């Protein structure tokens, strides 16, 4: 029988406390599958909705369906945002931003865009 592998040193980026280590692997982000619902609403049900002949408030039903889809999408995104916060994604993002510094990963030397100076 082979000996177990040695433990990772504390400064190892894939150690048990890193965002990519085993502790992060246990965090469930399966709630992000909820983001498929708006897609199914807007794209998947078009053939069904297109054949509806009623016009509530004199608005064609497919148009009303799209408007309601905007509301449903907003609600789903808000729910996923709150579930992400509960799962600790904010903490992970703050750690990432702290590790990259105030100027981002590229720093001032790699800055590009309309506000960049050379």
C-alpha positions as CSV (number, residue, x, y, z in Angstrom):
1,X,0.0,0.0,0.0
2,X,1.3,3.5,-0.9
3,X,1.8,6.2,1.7
4,X,-0.7,9.0,1.7
5,X,0.4,12.2,-0.1
6,X,2.0,14.9,2.0
7,X,-0.2,17.7,3.2
8,X,-0.2,20.9,1.3
9,X,1.9,23.7,2.8
10,X,-0.1,26.6,4.3
11,X,0.8,29.1,1.5
12,X,-0.3,26.6,-1.2
13,X,-2.9,28.3,-3.4
14,X,-4.9,25.1,-3.6
15,X,-4.9,24.5,0.2
16,X,-8.0,23.9,2.2
17,X,-8.7,27.6,2.8
18,X,-8.2,28.9,-0.7
19,X,-11.2,29.8,-2.9
20,X,-10.2,27.0,-5.3
21,X,-9.4,24.5,-2.6
22,X,-11.5,21.7,-1.1
23,X,-13.5,24.1,1.1
24,X,-14.7,26.0,-1.9
25,X,-15.7,22.8,-3.6
26,X,-18.2,22.1,-0.8
27,X,-20.0,25.4,-1.4
28,X,-23.1,24.8,-3.5
29,X,-23.7,27.1,-6.4
30,X,-26.4,24.9,-7.9
31,X,-28.9,27.7,-7.4
32,X,-27.4,29.3,-10.5
33,X,-29.4,26.9,-12.5
34,X,-32.4,29.1,-11.8
35,X,-30.9,31.5,-14.4
36,X,-32.1,29.0,-17.0
37,X,-35.7,29.8,-16.2
38,X,-35.8,33.2,-17.9
39,X,-34.3,31.7,-21.0
40,X,-36.9,29.0,-21.1
41,X,-39.6,31.6,-20.5
42,X,-38.4,33.9,-23.4
43,X,-37.2,31.3,-25.9
44,X,-38.6,27.9,-25.1
45,X,-42.2,28.8,-24.8
46,X,-42.5,31.1,-27.8
47,X,-44.3,28.4,-30.0
48,X,-46.9,27.9,-27.3
49,X,-47.4,31.6,-26.6
50,X,-47.6,32.6,-30.3
51,X,-50.8,30.7,-30.8
52,X,-52.7,32.4,-27.9
53,X,-55.5,34.6,-29.3
54,X,-56.6,36.5,-26.2
55,X,-55.5,40.2,-25.8
56,X,-55.8,41.3,-22.2
57,X,-56.1,45.1,-21.9
58,X,-56.0,45.2,-25.8
59,X,-52.3,44.1,-25.7
60,X,-51.4,41.1,-27.8
61,X,-50.6,38.1,-25.6
62,X,-47.1,37.5,-26.9
63,X,-46.2,41.1,-26.0
64,X,-47.7,40.7,-22.5
65,X,-45.8,37.5,-22.2
66,X,-42.5,39.3,-23.0
67,X,-43.3,42.1,-20.5
68,X,-44.0,39.5,-17.8
69,X,-40.8,37.8,-18.7
70,X,-38.9,40.9,-17.8
71,X,-40.5,40.9,-14.3
72,X,-39.8,37.2,-13.9
73,X,-36.2,37.6,-15.0
74,X,-35.6,40.4,-12.5
75,X,-37.0,38.3,-9.7
76,X,-34.9,35.3,-10.6
77,X,-31.7,37.4,-10.8
78,X,-32.5,39.0,-7.4
79,X,-33.0,35.5,-5.8
80,X,-29.8,34.2,-7.3
81,X,-27.9,37.3,-6.1
82,X,-29.2,36.8,-2.5
83,X,-28.4,33.0,-2.7
84,X,-24.9,33.9,-3.9
85,X,-24.3,36.3,-1.0
86,X,-25.5,33.6,1.4
87,X,-23.1,31.1,-0.2
88,X,-20.2,33.5,0.4
89,X,-19.5,34.7,-3.1
90,X,-19.1,38.3,-1.8
91,X,-16.3,37.2,0.5
92,X,-14.6,35.4,-2.3
93,X,-14.9,38.4,-4.5
94,X,-13.5,40.7,-1.8
95,X,-10.5,38.4,-1.3
96,X,-9.9,38.4,-5.1
97,X,-10.0,42.2,-5.3
98,X,-7.7,42.6,-2.3
99,X,-5.2,40.2,-3.8
100,X,-5.1,42.0,-7.1
101,X,-4.6,45.5,-5.6
102,X,-6.4,48.8,-6.1
103,X,-5.4,49.1,-9.8
104,X,-6.6,45.6,-10.8
105,X,-4.5,42.7,-12.1
106,X,-2.9,44.8,-14.9
107,X,-2.0,47.8,-12.7
108,X,-1.5,51.3,-14.1
109,X,1.1,50.1,-16.7
110,X,-1.4,47.9,-18.4
111,X,-4.3,50.4,-18.2
112,X,-6.2,50.9,-21.4
113,X,-9.5,52.5,-22.4
114,X,-10.9,56.0,-22.6
115,X,-9.6,57.2,-19.2
116,X,-6.1,55.8,-19.5
117,X,-3.2,58.1,-19.8
118,X,0.1,57.3,-21.5
